Amino acid sequence: MDKLWRRVRLLATGKERSGDSSDQLPEKQQEKTQPNQTTPADEQQTGERHQTKNQSSNSFGAGKPIGNSKHDSAQQQQKRTNEDQAVELDEDENENEECRRKQNAKLDDEPAQGDDNTNRLTQVPAAQPPPTSFYDCLTPMTRSRLNTLAQIGEDWLYLALLGIIMALLSLFMDSMITMFLSTRIWLSEEMSEQNLFLEYLAWCLVPILLVTFSTGFVHLCSPTAIGSGIPEMKTILRGVVLNEYLTFRTLIAKIVGLTFTLGSGLPLGKEGPSVHMASIVATLLSKLVASFQGIYENESRTSEMLSAACAVGVAATFYAPIGGVLFSIEVTTVYFAIRNYWRGFFAACCGATIWRLLGFYIQNDESISAIFKTNFSTDYPFDPVELLLFSFIGATCGLAAAGYIKFHREIVQFFRRHKRISGFLQQNRFVYPTLVTLIITTSTFPPLLGQYTAATLSTHTTIEHLFSNRTWSLGSQDLISKRILDAWTTESTSFHVHLILYILMLFWTSALASTIPTPSGVFIPVVKMGAAYGRLIGELMAAAYPTGIKYSHPAMIVPGSYAVVGAAAFSGAVTHTVSTSVILFEMTGQIVHIIPVILGVLISNAVCQSLQPSIYDSIIEIKKLPYLPPIASSNSISHRILVKDFMNSKNIPFIWKERCTYADLKRLLSTHRKIISFPLVESPESMKLLGSVARPDLLKLLYMHLGRERRLQEVCRRNSDTLSPAIHMLGNTTTSARPLTSSHSLPLPATNSTINTAAAAFNTTTNNNNEMAS
């Protein structure tokens, strides 16, 4: 019975299957498997097992005589030892099986054969490799839950977090910019009571200090943060890798530099830098999430998130989520994947909503509505005859936008053409920003020209005045109209003069300020220029027709609607986008003038695109970024153009297949050293293109077939009987050294006569290399 019991226990532990048992173990091995110490709980469990087993043994052995007590006690001791060994082997087997399941799943699938099971019972668990990421440290159950959560909402959580972060950054920068501008105005007003020179010093000194600090910080932290950022993102989303443009250092430099630059009061914007910052935040979040989910390491997924980030940058600036998505598609991409559409809208809505909520609770805004809310009449917003005036505004804005882009490029090209000036400014980096800031602040000094250009007004207040529903030519009808006219008129000049001077002043100051090596944008300045131009046209029409153009309906002329049309048309022409109309609708909160706005934007785009590239493409050309321009419009004429019509086929070096000798290739390579690829044609007569050969590949092939080793092999082949020992020694001494693996590879000793004979044969082969090439 005892043997039967031990057999059952060993079969349960897999011992019997390997042909081994506990009583077959060596004596020393039994001592090693015997535990040195046992806990009270183990002793209690063992005693219970012994008691139960003894009872069962007595029941089976009832009626049999009892043997010698000493023999019985020794037998019971042996049984207890065997049972303890079986229990220990069972526990060890369970632990080993758990370790093997975690470390190597293949061992569980292999069938047990022969002595392999014995080795598996006594196998020591191998050391587990250290976890490579946080994801490897998690338990299988936690990993399963994370995977389920990631599959359900990884994109939603990621995009929501992207929008929230950008809203916080935008609100922080707006608060700091407002504080800097208020400090400048307050200091200038305080100094104006004492002395005009002190007022001028306070007006100019604060912007110079802010711009100088911004220039130095950006140069030390990350020079790639200079400029708008949209041209760089346009290049990155087209597949070009630009190092250091999407790093944390660039984000810090962009935030600090943009805040101080806009706080100086220079006529610049923040939409382009906001797009760049949102792209950097998206890249950093992708790297963070990649430690939990490897799907974000995919290049395609990163590109999708960058497309959504560009929309968040616009939405967190103007509270325009729909226009932000459309603007990001038009500006940054050529081929947009529809699957990214919802990502852009969701992230943009999260960013815009959080930004407005924070502004309402922190900055005490009046309501959660459009940032430049208008209240134009919806009954008869415009007369059909006014569409001609809106078309005229679009055409003139297109011409002005082309001139603005050309003027901006000429400023940059001027310094590049004059090497001495450019070298001096590069050696003294703070001279140019200080000089430009001094010129702009001097020209906008309030007691001088600044009183005619509303220099003391902030950007938000300026756009609110230009989009106002009140007609300025009617005079001070209420307190709001009086406040507006006080800012845009003087005792000797009318608001018409002020609007003209404002447009001209903003035209050259914004183009000049955008060349400063600091983070800056150009969208807000062009919006203000277009709004001022539209306001001027609208006020002239309101003065000419005070009761409205009574053509079909008695519709009054609203100068504010002309300002909206001018802002959308001019900004759309400069950026070559149509989505600026949607951005203006969301900024004003009204779409009653949807037909005039879209008409003006389309006409201005058509005029500007025929004259100049967009401001972003122009910056790409200036910076010489790798960029493929878009294909011309697909009209019937472009489809009839052949490749030979625009390719240069004269004096092009080429390689021909038939009868091309080594001398021809050598002369071609030595003559045209800067060409990295040669076209391969069939013959010089037919000039039929077969392909192209890169210069490194051509040199490699020539060396392979006509190099020194190849010519030595040819000599050995032709003179194998008499020159093999000498050629073998000559090849080992003239070519690169090779390790000798055995003594029998040593060359045979050669005499002077054999070496001379080999050299003569070698020279003969060199002279005949043209024949070998052909």
Summary of the structure (lengths in Angstrom):
residues: 774
radius of gyration: 42.2
end to end distance: 95.2
largest distance: 137.6
contacts: 2407
relative contact order: 0.07
helix: 68%
strand: 2%
